[in-house]
Structure formats: structure tokens, C-alpha cells
Amino acid sequence: MLTGYAGDKLKKRLQKMGKWTLEIIKRSDKAKGFEILPRRWVVERTFAWLGRCRRLAKDFEKSLASAEAWITIAHIRMLTRRLARYGYR
């Protein structure tokens, strides 16, 4: 099974950026039907939350810096709404 995130290319890029721990969760080739994969939902849930922001639903940004800024803005928006919902002061 070939996947886009399971190669040496990704590991080399991450090593250039800093010290990272990467664990790739793969589905077994023998598995049939639905199978729960540990911790994968964390990434998928995060992408789903970010996808709720219209600006991040499509790849409109021309620069990486602009895309990173909009992701940061989306996270700030999400966190401030949570804090307001639970009444933190």
C-alpha cells in the first residue's frame, strides 16, 4: 500500500525543520471492513475544524506565509469561542 506520508522524503523535510517525532498509522492489508486506527482521528478532526472556516475550505492562498496566517487566525477563533462558551475569565 502506497501512501503520501510514509516516505523518507517527509522524514528528511521534518529533520531540516527541527526535532520531530512522527508515527504513521497504517491500516492492515488483512483488515476487512471498518477498523479503528489509533490516534488518526486527532488529525482528521483538526482538519475538519479548520475546514469549517470558509477561507480554508479551498486552497486560495498564493503564499505559504498567508496560508499559515489564516490557519493561525482559524485556531485563535476556535479557542476564543471555546473559552467564551465555558465562561473562562
N, C-alpha and C positions, 0 to 999 in steps of 0.2 A: 504494500500500500504506500503510495507516494503522497506526501503532504508538503505544504508550502513552508511549514515552520520547523521541520525536523532535519535540517541540514547543517553542514559545517559553516555555510555562508552566514547564517543567523548568529551562530556562536562566535564567529570571528568579529562580526559587527558589534556585538554586545561587549566583547572583550576590549574593543577600542574605546567604547563609551565609559567603561568603568567596571566595577566588580558586581556581577550579576549571578544569581542562581536561577537556572532555567530547568523546569521539569516539564517534559512533554508527555501528555497523557494520550495514549493511543488506544483505540478500540481493538479488541482482539479479532483476528481474522476468523476465528472459530465461532464467535458470537452470532447468534441468530435473533433477530427482533431487537427490541429496545433493551439497552443496557445502560445503567447509571455509571457515568465516568466521574471519578473523584475530582473535586475542585474545578472542573471545567465550567460549571455554572457561574462561577465568580466572574470570569472573563465575559461570558455571554451576557450575563445580567448587566455588567458595566457598559458593554456596547449597546444594549437595549436602552439603558437610561440615557446615554449620550444621543442615541438616535431619536429620542423624543424632542430634541431641540431641532427646530426646522433647519437652521443654518448648517447643522452637522449631518442632516439626513442624506445629503449628496456631497460629493467632493467638489465644492465650488472654489476653494481657495487656490490661489496661484503660487503662494509661497508656503514653505513649511512653518515659518515663524507665525504667519497669520493663522494657519490651521491649529497650531499649538495654543495660540492665544484664545481662540474660540473654544477649544476644549477646556482650558482653564476657566473661562467665563461660565461654561456649562456646569462645571463642578462647583464653582462658587455659588451659582444659582441653586443647584440641588442642595448643597449643605445649608445655605441660609434658610431655605424653605423648611428643611427638616428641623433646624433649630427653632424656627418660629412655631412650627406645629407642636413641638413638645414644650414650648414655653420657657426655654432657657434664656436667662438674662445675664 
